[in-house]
Amino acid sequence: MEAAIMGTTSTIEPIALPPKMAFAAIGVGVTKGYELIAAGELETFKIGRATRITTSSIKALVARRLEAQSKDAA
């Protein structure tokens, strides 16, 4: 996503994504994605009827999984 501000172009990192985009970002399907939400692994909020998943919770999920994986390998 790009935004033009006074003739300059900058990239704005999204802070929330729709579920399908969030699930694609971590490489899981819709069913597994909603399981992660139900388990409290991904943080969601609503804007009207639209559900959004915070990118910080996506990054935190990946970090937790990587940490667990490295502990299992040790």
PyRosetta script that sets phi, psi and omega in degrees:
from pyrosetta import init, pose_from_sequence

init()
pose = pose_from_sequence("MEAAIMGTTSTIEPIALPPKMAFAAIGVGVTKGYELIAAGELETFKIGRATRITTSSIKALVARRLEAQSKDAA")
pose.set_psi(1, 130.8)
pose.set_omega(1, 179.7)
pose.set_phi(2, -122.3)
pose.set_psi(2, 147.6)
pose.set_omega(2, 178.9)
pose.set_phi(3, -129.3)
pose.set_psi(3, 136.6)
pose.set_omega(3, 177.0)
pose.set_phi(4, -94.5)
pose.set_psi(4, 123.2)
pose.set_omega(4, 179.1)
pose.set_phi(5, -127.2)
pose.set_psi(5, 111.9)
pose.set_omega(5, 178.9)
pose.set_phi(6, 48.5)
pose.set_psi(6, 48.9)
pose.set_omega(6, 175.3)
pose.set_phi(7, 81.9)
pose.set_psi(7, -1.5)
pose.set_omega(7, 177.7)
pose.set_phi(8, -106.5)
pose.set_psi(8, 155.6)
pose.set_omega(8, 177.6)
pose.set_phi(9, -115.9)
pose.set_psi(9, 129.7)
pose.set_omega(9, 177.8)
pose.set_phi(10, -134.8)
pose.set_psi(10, 154.2)
pose.set_omega(10, 178.2)
pose.set_phi(11, -93.3)
pose.set_psi(11, 130.7)
pose.set_omega(11, 178.2)
pose.set_phi(12, -108.4)
pose.set_psi(12, 120.9)
pose.set_omega(12, 178.0)
pose.set_phi(13, -78.9)
pose.set_psi(13, 128.0)
pose.set_omega(13, -179.9)
pose.set_phi(14, -66.4)
pose.set_psi(14, 145.9)
pose.set_omega(14, 176.9)
pose.set_phi(15, -100.5)
pose.set_psi(15, -7.6)
pose.set_omega(15, 176.7)
pose.set_phi(16, -153.2)
pose.set_psi(16, 149.8)
pose.set_omega(16, -178.1)
pose.set_phi(17, -132.4)
pose.set_psi(17, 152.8)
pose.set_omega(17, 170.6)
pose.set_phi(18, -64.6)
pose.set_psi(18, 153.3)
pose.set_omega(18, -176.6)
pose.set_phi(19, -50.2)
pose.set_psi(19, -49.3)
pose.set_omega(19, -176.3)
pose.set_phi(20, -61.4)
pose.set_psi(20, -37.4)
pose.set_omega(20, 177.7)
pose.set_phi(21, -69.0)
pose.set_psi(21, -40.2)
pose.set_omega(21, 179.0)
pose.set_phi(22, -64.4)
pose.set_psi(22, -43.7)
pose.set_omega(22, -180.0)
pose.set_phi(23, -64.7)
pose.set_psi(23, -40.8)
pose.set_omega(23, 178.1)
pose.set_phi(24, -63.9)
pose.set_psi(24, -36.1)
pose.set_omega(24, -179.2)
pose.set_phi(25, -62.4)
pose.set_psi(25, -32.1)
pose.set_omega(25, 179.7)
pose.set_phi(26, -104.2)
pose.set_psi(26, 2.6)
pose.set_omega(26, 172.9)
pose.set_phi(27, 74.5)
pose.set_psi(27, 34.0)
pose.set_omega(27, 176.0)
pose.set_phi(28, -120.4)
pose.set_psi(28, 159.3)
pose.set_omega(28, 178.1)
pose.set_phi(29, -81.5)
pose.set_psi(29, 176.7)
pose.set_omega(29, -177.4)
pose.set_phi(30, -62.2)
pose.set_psi(30, -45.5)
pose.set_omega(30, -178.6)
pose.set_phi(31, -60.4)
pose.set_psi(31, -49.4)
pose.set_omega(31, 179.6)
pose.set_phi(32, -63.8)
pose.set_psi(32, -37.9)
pose.set_omega(32, 178.5)
pose.set_phi(33, -59.9)
pose.set_psi(33, -46.4)
pose.set_omega(33, 179.3)
pose.set_phi(34, -69.9)
pose.set_psi(34, -27.9)
pose.set_omega(34, 173.2)
pose.set_phi(35, -65.0)
pose.set_psi(35, -40.7)
pose.set_omega(35, 177.7)
pose.set_phi(36, -63.5)
pose.set_psi(36, -38.1)
pose.set_omega(36, 176.5)
pose.set_phi(37, -64.8)
pose.set_psi(37, -47.4)
pose.set_omega(37, -178.7)
pose.set_phi(38, -61.7)
pose.set_psi(38, -33.0)
pose.set_omega(38, -179.9)
pose.set_phi(39, -80.7)
pose.set_psi(39, -3.6)
pose.set_omega(39, 179.7)
pose.set_phi(40, 82.0)
pose.set_psi(40, 11.9)
pose.set_omega(40, -178.7)
pose.set_phi(41, -77.9)
pose.set_psi(41, -27.4)
pose.set_omega(41, 178.4)
pose.set_phi(42, -120.7)
pose.set_psi(42, 137.8)
pose.set_omega(42, -177.6)
pose.set_phi(43, -94.1)
pose.set_psi(43, 128.0)
pose.set_omega(43, -178.7)
pose.set_phi(44, -122.7)
pose.set_psi(44, 160.6)
pose.set_omega(44, 171.2)
pose.set_phi(45, -151.0)
pose.set_psi(45, 165.7)
pose.set_omega(45, -178.6)
pose.set_phi(46, -113.9)
pose.set_psi(46, 143.1)
pose.set_omega(46, 167.6)
pose.set_phi(47, -123.0)
pose.set_psi(47, 102.9)
pose.set_omega(47, -171.0)
pose.set_phi(48, 64.1)
pose.set_psi(48, -125.0)
pose.set_omega(48, 178.1)
pose.set_phi(49, -93.7)
pose.set_psi(49, -8.0)
pose.set_omega(49, -176.2)
pose.set_phi(50, -82.5)
pose.set_psi(50, 127.9)
pose.set_omega(50, 176.1)
pose.set_phi(51, -90.3)
pose.set_psi(51, 138.9)
pose.set_omega(51, 176.1)
pose.set_phi(52, -129.6)
pose.set_psi(52, 147.3)
pose.set_omega(52, 178.9)
pose.set_phi(53, -114.8)
pose.set_psi(53, 129.9)
pose.set_omega(53, -178.0)
pose.set_phi(54, -70.5)
pose.set_psi(54, 139.9)
pose.set_omega(54, 177.8)
pose.set_phi(55, -68.4)
pose.set_psi(55, -28.6)
pose.set_omega(55, 178.0)
pose.set_phi(56, -64.4)
pose.set_psi(56, -35.7)
pose.set_omega(56, 178.3)
pose.set_phi(57, -73.2)
pose.set_psi(57, -29.8)
pose.set_omega(57, 175.4)
pose.set_phi(58, -65.9)
pose.set_psi(58, -47.6)
pose.set_omega(58, 179.4)
pose.set_phi(59, -62.9)
pose.set_psi(59, -39.2)
pose.set_omega(59, 179.2)
pose.set_phi(60, -65.4)
pose.set_psi(60, -39.7)
pose.set_omega(60, 177.4)
pose.set_phi(61, -60.3)
pose.set_psi(61, -48.3)
pose.set_omega(61, -179.8)
pose.set_phi(62, -61.4)
pose.set_psi(62, -43.5)
pose.set_omega(62, 179.3)
pose.set_phi(63, -61.5)
pose.set_psi(63, -43.4)
pose.set_omega(63, 178.8)
pose.set_phi(64, -62.8)
pose.set_psi(64, -43.2)
pose.set_omega(64, -179.1)
pose.set_phi(65, -66.0)
pose.set_psi(65, -39.9)
pose.set_omega(65, 178.2)
pose.set_phi(66, -65.4)
pose.set_psi(66, -40.7)
pose.set_omega(66, 178.5)
pose.set_phi(67, -63.2)
pose.set_psi(67, -45.8)
pose.set_omega(67, 178.7)
pose.set_phi(68, -61.5)
pose.set_psi(68, -40.9)
pose.set_omega(68, -179.6)
pose.set_phi(69, -64.8)
pose.set_psi(69, -41.1)
pose.set_omega(69, -179.4)
pose.set_phi(70, -69.2)
pose.set_psi(70, -33.4)
pose.set_omega(70, 176.6)
pose.set_phi(71, -68.5)
pose.set_psi(71, -38.2)
pose.set_omega(71, 179.1)
pose.set_phi(72, -67.4)
pose.set_psi(72, -32.8)
pose.set_omega(72, -178.5)
pose.set_phi(73, -75.8)
pose.set_psi(73, -21.5)
pose.set_omega(73, -176.9)
pose.set_phi(74, -79.6)
pose.dump_pdb("model.pdb")
